Amino acid sequence: GRRQVRNVLYMGVLAAIRARKSPFQTTYARLVAAGKPPKLAIAAVMRKMIVILNAMVRDDAPFNA
């Protein structure tokens, strides 16, 4: 994919994973606990973030955890 977008998503996901009580952190923890490699779990959370951001733009709605 596009390098700049991928870099921004990666850094955003790392920050979201470290945040407490974040839906992204719980998804990451669940995937790693299931035995997935950390990089794969980060990529899955990046996809989840893209899906949520696209829905927010589509519905013109703020983020609602």
DAHU-V562210 format. One line per field, one symbol per residue. phi: phi as a letter, one per 20 degrees, with the letter a starting at -180 (. if undefined). psi: psi as a letter, one per 30 degrees, with the letter a starting at -180 (. if undefined). burial: 1 if it has 16 or more other C-alpha atoms within 10 Angstrom, else 0. Layout:
phi=???
psi=???
burial=???
This chain:
phi=.fgffffffffffffffffeldfffffffffffenffgfffffffffffffffffffgelcffcf
psi=akeeeeeeeeeeeeeeefkkhkfeeeeeeeeeffgkkeeeeeeeeeeeeeeeeeeeeefhllkj.
burial=00000000110011011000001111110011000000001111110110000000000000000
